[in-house]
């Protein structure tokens, strides 16, 4: 039977704000009587995540992903509902709990910019009370696999964005956490480095039997690492299931972009296009009919086609289509 790592039941987090009317009159009225408004960042969310799972957390900006992670790590206290992480109430911030989790975000790092990586990691060793032998073994192993061992004497501020992200991940993993939260882990990495990091994290999770929660705007991160996907919209769960099922249901489209010499000759032909900009027209087309569609386009517009490009749809567009049924 799988061991439960995260159990959330009817979790809600709301923030209070105030509504003020326009202009000076609105400001004066608000001095006498302010209208209070509750904004729900997370609303009645219930999820269970088991040990060893790698879960992708997806959603548009403002959907509630960051709020959920802050609740799970104890940064925020819930308005209502029950939450248990590794058997703890996260907001109690017990030392034994904090030693079992790690949080890496692309927007805010834990490493000090003005000192080198070696000194940063030595400081973390003291904080997490890691034995010297274990520290040296794990640090050497992780930095070699991430190809950053030659940068240990370099100030953090002098590293590239991708190198800093690798350093942040190294610092987060040295104490062998049981639960890892990664916010945009491939941010700033080139294609090869992204592949290396995904391979490393997959191997790390398997060897250490740890649980990883990933938020990313890169579909490849989700596709190559996550067996399960949770899609959040307006503070609620829109989809919770296997990643492969999600792709089979939703991510079956390709972007096909054609450029014509003069689009004005074909007015009315592109009403169903995803986007029309100048003489460039983009369609979202099912994978199964991409080839036949391109053949049809060439047959109809042979003398006017300048260029044809095929690409994966951006994650933001895919999510908008799923959540709102948009084609524009």
Secondary structure, 3 states (H helix, E strand, C coil): CCCEEEEEEEEEEEEEEEECCCHHHHHHHHHHCCEEEEEEEEEEEEEEEECCCEEEEECCCCCCHHHHHHHHHCCCCCCEEEEEECCECHHHCCHHHHCCEEEEECCCCCCCCCCEHHHHHHHHHHHHCCCHHHHHHHHHHHHHHCCCHHHCCCEHHHCCHHHHHHHHHHHHHCCCCCEEEEECCCCCCCHHHHHHHHHHHHHHHHHHCCEEEEECCCHHHHHHHCCEEEEEECCEEEEEEEHHHHHHHCCCEEEEEEEECCHHHHCCCCCCCCEEECCEEEEEEEHHHHHHHHHHHHHHHCCCEEEEEEEECCHHHHHHHHHHCCCC
